């Protein structure tokens, strides 16, 4: 029997109440000096009991592995309530960014113009995924670039992750971006599609303690010639609009196209999540205001655009595990990079 889908969704009121409780406890609960063993984050979601959603809001504690109480010391048990608000535990494995698995020929190949979903990467990394093509946010009152090729935006970009296009902060502006990525045979200069234009720096531990991290996005853009990029996403089509984070809800069905696992569908299990993500080499970054979904990705899918089933952009996929996928809120990506994903807020 399938779970009651209506009980996987939180109402606006329940989300607001959970948000208040979350704000009151998250800082202390995720203090690295006090953090429980196995815990990697916290978000807002639905309480599940005996494998069934209850429809009631909960503070969702994100763990690497869900263990029986008998396997944990009393000091490492997640309390049933925090600030008198009920908790739930969600297994999300060990969240990682930057790993690449073998892809199939379809989306790991060279294509021009390059569509969302295809392989891409900085010349010094393995490979990730193109989200879609974007352009500058125009000043208020400006005329938007026409949609169907009648007129050309002054600056046109591929959108993906910092760790895909900017080599996790190690790149320089103007560096070559290859399509396909190096892991898939891309070589500089033969497969150079563009140049790194902007990226949002990621704060890492051990350089800075996790408690001081304020990472919101793992995001970057590379400028490309207009004829070299396509705003269409393979198997999905064109993005119709984007959704503000206040309207991205627990229980929402979502989809993506990525270089490794191609077209997949999932469901949002937590929002406003604070989560610790590994980047290899001992580097960990704490991200805030993240979307957690059911597993819908693998290494190399980083950079995929996450949309609703009717093609409204909600997130930028950047990390995950075998049990969960993590995405930045598209509103944060858009405002920090100053790019337009789609013309309408829907």
C-alpha positions as CSV (number, residue, x, y, z in Angstrom):
1,X,0.0,0.0,0.0
2,X,1.4,3.4,-0.9
3,X,1.6,6.1,1.8
4,X,-1.1,8.7,1.8
5,X,0.4,11.4,-0.4
6,X,-1.8,14.1,1.2
7,X,-0.1,13.4,4.6
8,X,3.3,14.0,3.0
9,X,2.5,17.6,2.5
10,X,2.8,20.4,5.1
11,X,0.3,23.3,5.2
12,X,1.6,26.9,5.3
13,X,0.5,27.2,8.9
14,X,2.3,24.0,10.0
15,X,5.4,25.1,8.1
16,X,5.4,28.5,9.8
17,X,5.1,26.9,13.3
18,X,7.9,24.4,12.6
19,X,10.0,27.3,11.3
20,X,9.7,29.1,14.6
21,X,10.7,26.0,16.6
22,X,13.6,25.4,14.1
23,X,14.9,28.9,14.5
24,X,14.9,28.5,18.2
25,X,16.9,25.2,18.4
26,X,19.0,24.7,15.3
27,X,22.0,26.8,16.4
28,X,22.5,24.9,19.7
29,X,21.5,21.5,18.3
30,X,24.0,21.6,15.5
31,X,26.8,23.3,17.5
32,X,29.8,21.2,16.4
33,X,31.0,21.0,20.0
34,X,27.7,19.4,21.1
35,X,26.5,17.7,17.9
36,X,25.3,14.1,18.4
37,X,27.2,11.3,16.7
38,X,25.6,10.4,13.4
39,X,23.8,13.8,13.0
40,X,24.7,15.9,9.9
41,X,21.9,18.4,9.9
42,X,18.3,19.5,10.6
43,X,15.3,20.6,8.5
44,X,11.6,20.9,8.5
45,X,9.4,18.1,7.4
46,X,6.6,15.6,8.2
47,X,6.5,13.2,11.1
48,X,6.4,9.6,10.0
49,X,5.2,6.7,12.2
50,X,5.5,3.0,11.4
51,X,6.5,3.8,7.8
52,X,3.5,6.1,7.2
53,X,3.4,9.9,7.1
54,X,1.2,11.6,9.7
55,X,0.7,14.9,8.0
56,X,2.0,16.6,11.2
57,X,5.0,18.9,11.2
58,X,8.3,17.9,12.7
59,X,11.8,19.0,13.2
60,X,13.6,16.5,11.0
61,X,17.0,15.5,12.3
62,X,19.3,14.4,9.4
63,X,21.5,11.4,10.2
64,X,24.1,9.4,8.3
65,X,22.4,6.1,9.3
66,X,19.2,5.3,11.2
67,X,20.1,3.1,14.1
68,X,18.1,1.3,16.7
69,X,18.1,2.9,20.1
70,X,19.9,-0.1,21.5
71,X,22.9,0.7,19.2
72,X,23.3,4.2,20.5
73,X,24.4,5.5,23.8
74,X,21.8,7.5,25.8
75,X,23.8,10.7,25.2
76,X,23.5,10.3,21.4
77,X,19.7,9.6,21.2
78,X,17.7,12.3,19.3
79,X,15.1,13.6,21.8
80,X,11.5,13.1,21.0
81,X,10.9,16.8,21.3
82,X,13.0,20.0,21.0
83,X,11.5,23.1,22.4
84,X,8.3,21.2,22.9
85,X,8.2,20.4,19.1
86,X,8.2,16.8,18.0
87,X,11.2,15.5,16.1
88,X,11.7,12.9,13.4
89,X,14.8,11.2,12.1
90,X,15.7,11.0,8.4
91,X,18.6,8.9,7.0
92,X,20.4,10.9,4.3
93,X,23.7,8.9,4.3
94,X,27.0,10.8,4.1
95,X,26.2,13.8,1.8
96,X,29.0,14.4,-0.7
97,X,29.7,16.8,-3.5
98,X,32.1,16.5,-6.3
99,X,32.3,12.8,-6.9
100,X,31.7,11.5,-10.4
101,X,30.4,8.1,-11.5
102,X,30.6,6.6,-15.0
103,X,27.9,8.1,-17.2
104,X,26.2,6.6,-20.3
105,X,27.0,8.0,-23.7
106,X,23.8,10.0,-24.2
107,X,24.5,12.8,-21.7
108,X,28.2,12.3,-21.3
109,X,28.8,13.2,-25.0
110,X,29.7,16.4,-26.8
111,X,26.7,18.4,-28.1
112,X,26.2,21.8,-29.6
113,X,24.2,23.8,-28.7
114,X,24.6,22.4,-25.2
115,X,21.4,21.6,-23.4
116,X,20.7,21.2,-19.7
117,X,21.4,17.7,-18.4
118,X,24.6,17.2,-20.4
119,X,28.2,16.8,-19.1
120,X,30.2,19.9,-18.3
121,X,33.2,20.8,-16.2
122,X,36.1,23.1,-15.4
123,X,39.3,21.9,-17.1
124,X,40.6,20.8,-13.7
125,X,37.8,18.6,-12.5
126,X,36.0,15.4,-13.6
127,X,32.5,16.2,-14.8
128,X,29.2,17.5,-13.6
129,X,25.9,18.6,-15.2
130,X,24.6,21.7,-17.0
131,X,21.5,23.0,-15.2
132,X,20.3,25.2,-18.1
133,X,21.3,28.4,-19.9
134,X,20.7,31.7,-18.0
135,X,21.1,35.4,-18.6
136,X,21.6,38.6,-16.6
137,X,18.9,39.8,-14.3
138,X,17.7,42.9,-16.0
139,X,17.1,46.2,-14.1
140,X,13.5,46.9,-13.2
141,X,11.6,48.3,-16.1
142,X,13.9,46.8,-18.8
143,X,12.5,44.7,-21.6
144,X,13.3,41.0,-21.1
145,X,15.1,39.2,-23.9
146,X,12.7,37.6,-26.3
147,X,12.1,33.9,-25.8
148,X,12.3,32.4,-29.2
149,X,15.6,33.7,-30.6
150,X,14.3,37.0,-31.8
151,X,17.1,39.1,-30.3
152,X,20.1,37.9,-28.3
153,X,20.8,38.6,-24.6
154,X,24.0,40.6,-24.1
155,X,25.5,37.9,-21.8
156,X,24.5,34.3,-21.9
157,X,25.7,31.6,-19.5
158,X,25.7,28.0,-18.5
159,X,24.6,27.4,-14.9
160,X,26.0,24.7,-12.7
161,X,27.8,24.3,-9.4
162,X,30.9,26.0,-8.0
163,X,32.6,22.6,-7.6
164,X,31.7,21.8,-11.3
165,X,32.7,25.1,-13.0
166,X,35.0,26.7,-10.5
167,X,36.8,23.6,-9.0
168,X,35.6,24.3,-5.5
169,X,37.0,27.9,-5.3
170,X,40.3,26.8,-6.9
171,X,39.6,28.2,-10.4
172,X,40.3,31.6,-11.8
173,X,37.8,33.8,-13.7
174,X,38.3,33.2,-17.4
175,X,39.3,29.5,-17.0
176,X,38.2,27.1,-19.7
177,X,34.9,25.3,-19.3
178,X,34.7,22.0,-21.3
179,X,31.7,20.2,-22.7
180,X,31.8,17.3,-22.1
181,X,33.7,17.5,-18.9
182,X,37.2,16.1,-18.7
183,X,36.1,12.7,-17.3
184,X,34.0,12.2,-20.4
185,X,36.8,13.0,-22.8
186,X,36.5,16.8,-22.9
187,X,39.8,18.4,-23.8
188,X,41.1,22.0,-23.8
189,X,40.9,23.7,-26.3
190,X,39.0,21.4,-28.6
191,X,35.9,21.1,-26.4
192,X,36.1,24.5,-24.8
193,X,32.5,25.9,-24.7
194,X,33.0,29.0,-22.6
195,X,34.9,30.7,-19.7
196,X,34.2,30.8,-16.0
197,X,32.4,34.1,-15.3
198,X,31.2,34.2,-11.7
199,X,31.0,31.8,-8.7
200,X,29.8,32.1,-5.1
201,X,32.8,31.1,-2.9
202,X,32.2,28.2,-0.5
203,X,33.4,28.4,3.1
204,X,35.1,25.2,4.2
205,X,36.2,23.6,7.4
206,X,39.0,23.3,8.6
207,X,39.8,26.8,7.1
208,X,36.8,28.1,9.1
209,X,34.9,26.4,11.9
210,X,31.5,25.0,10.8
211,X,29.6,27.1,13.3
212,X,30.7,30.2,11.4
213,X,29.6,29.0,7.9
214,X,26.8,30.8,6.1
215,X,26.9,28.8,2.8
216,X,23.6,29.1,0.8
217,X,24.6,27.9,-2.6
218,X,27.2,25.8,-4.5
219,X,26.8,27.7,-7.8
220,X,28.7,29.2,-10.7
221,X,28.2,30.4,-14.3
222,X,30.3,30.2,-17.4
223,X,29.8,32.7,-20.3
224,X,29.1,31.0,-23.7
225,X,28.3,32.3,-27.2
226,X,24.5,32.5,-27.7
227,X,24.6,29.8,-30.5
228,X,26.6,27.4,-28.2
229,X,23.9,27.0,-25.5
230,X,20.3,26.0,-25.3
231,X,17.8,26.8,-22.5
232,X,16.1,23.5,-23.1
233,X,16.8,20.6,-20.7
234,X,17.1,17.2,-22.2
235,X,13.9,15.1,-21.5
236,X,12.3,17.9,-19.6
237,X,12.0,20.8,-22.1
238,X,12.0,24.5,-21.4
239,X,11.7,26.0,-17.9
240,X,8.4,27.9,-17.6
241,X,9.2,29.9,-14.5
242,X,10.8,29.7,-11.0
243,X,9.4,29.4,-7.5
244,X,10.2,31.5,-4.5
245,X,11.5,29.5,-1.5
246,X,8.4,30.3,0.5
247,X,6.4,28.3,-2.0
248,X,8.7,25.3,-2.1
249,X,7.0,22.8,0.2
250,X,7.5,19.5,1.9
251,X,5.9,16.7,-0.1
252,X,6.3,18.4,-3.5
253,X,7.1,16.0,-6.4
254,X,10.2,17.1,-8.3
255,X,12.3,15.9,-11.3
256,X,15.7,16.5,-12.9
257,X,17.9,15.5,-15.8
258,X,21.5,14.7,-15.0
259,X,24.6,13.5,-16.7
260,X,24.8,10.2,-14.7
261,X,21.3,9.0,-13.8
262,X,19.5,10.9,-16.6
263,X,15.8,11.6,-15.9
264,X,14.6,10.9,-12.4
265,X,11.6,11.9,-10.2
266,X,11.6,12.4,-6.4
267,X,9.8,14.2,-3.6
268,X,10.9,16.9,-1.2
269,X,11.3,15.4,2.3
270,X,12.6,18.5,4.1
271,X,13.1,22.2,3.6
272,X,15.2,25.0,5.2
273,X,17.7,22.3,6.1
274,X,21.1,23.0,7.6
275,X,23.4,20.2,6.5
276,X,27.1,19.3,6.5
277,X,28.4,18.2,3.1
278,X,31.8,16.6,2.4
279,X,33.9,17.8,-0.5
280,X,36.8,15.3,-0.2
281,X,40.3,15.8,1.2
282,X,38.9,16.5,4.7
283,X,36.9,19.5,3.6
284,X,33.4,19.9,5.0
285,X,31.0,22.8,4.3
286,X,27.9,23.6,6.3
287,X,25.0,24.8,4.1
288,X,21.8,26.5,5.3
289,X,18.3,26.8,3.7
290,X,18.6,23.6,1.6
291,X,16.1,21.3,0.0
292,X,16.3,17.6,0.8
293,X,14.6,15.1,-1.5
294,X,14.3,11.4,-1.8
295,X,17.3,9.8,-3.7
296,X,17.3,11.0,-7.3
297,X,20.9,11.4,-8.2
298,X,24.5,10.0,-8.2
299,X,28.0,11.4,-8.6
300,X,28.2,13.5,-11.8
301,X,24.6,14.8,-11.6
302,X,25.8,17.8,-9.6
303,X,24.5,21.0,-11.3
304,X,21.2,19.5,-12.5
305,X,18.2,21.8,-12.3
306,X,15.5,20.5,-10.0
307,X,12.0,21.4,-11.2
308,X,8.4,20.7,-10.4
309,X,6.6,18.2,-12.6
310,X,5.2,21.1,-14.7
311,X,8.7,22.6,-15.3
312,X,9.0,25.3,-12.6
313,X,12.5,25.6,-11.3
314,X,12.9,25.1,-7.6
315,X,16.5,24.1,-6.9
316,X,20.1,23.5,-8.0
317,X,21.3,20.0,-7.2
318,X,24.7,19.9,-5.7
319,X,25.2,16.9,-3.3
320,X,23.7,13.7,-2.1
321,X,24.1,10.1,-1.1
322,X,22.4,6.7,-1.9
323,X,19.5,7.8,0.4
324,X,18.9,11.5,-0.3
325,X,19.6,14.4,-2.7
326,X,20.4,18.0,-1.7
327,X,19.6,21.1,-3.7
328,X,20.1,24.9,-3.2
329,X,16.9,27.0,-3.3
330,X,16.8,28.5,-6.9
331,X,15.8,31.8,-5.4
332,X,19.1,32.0,-3.6
333,X,21.0,30.9,-6.7
334,X,19.3,33.5,-8.8
335,X,19.8,36.4,-6.5
336,X,23.5,35.6,-5.5
337,X,24.6,35.0,-9.1
338,X,22.4,37.8,-10.5
339,X,21.1,35.6,-13.3
340,X,17.6,34.9,-14.7
341,X,16.6,31.2,-14.9
342,X,13.1,32.0,-16.2
343,X,11.1,35.2,-16.6
344,X,8.1,34.4,-14.4
345,X,7.7,33.7,-10.7
346,X,5.2,30.8,-10.6
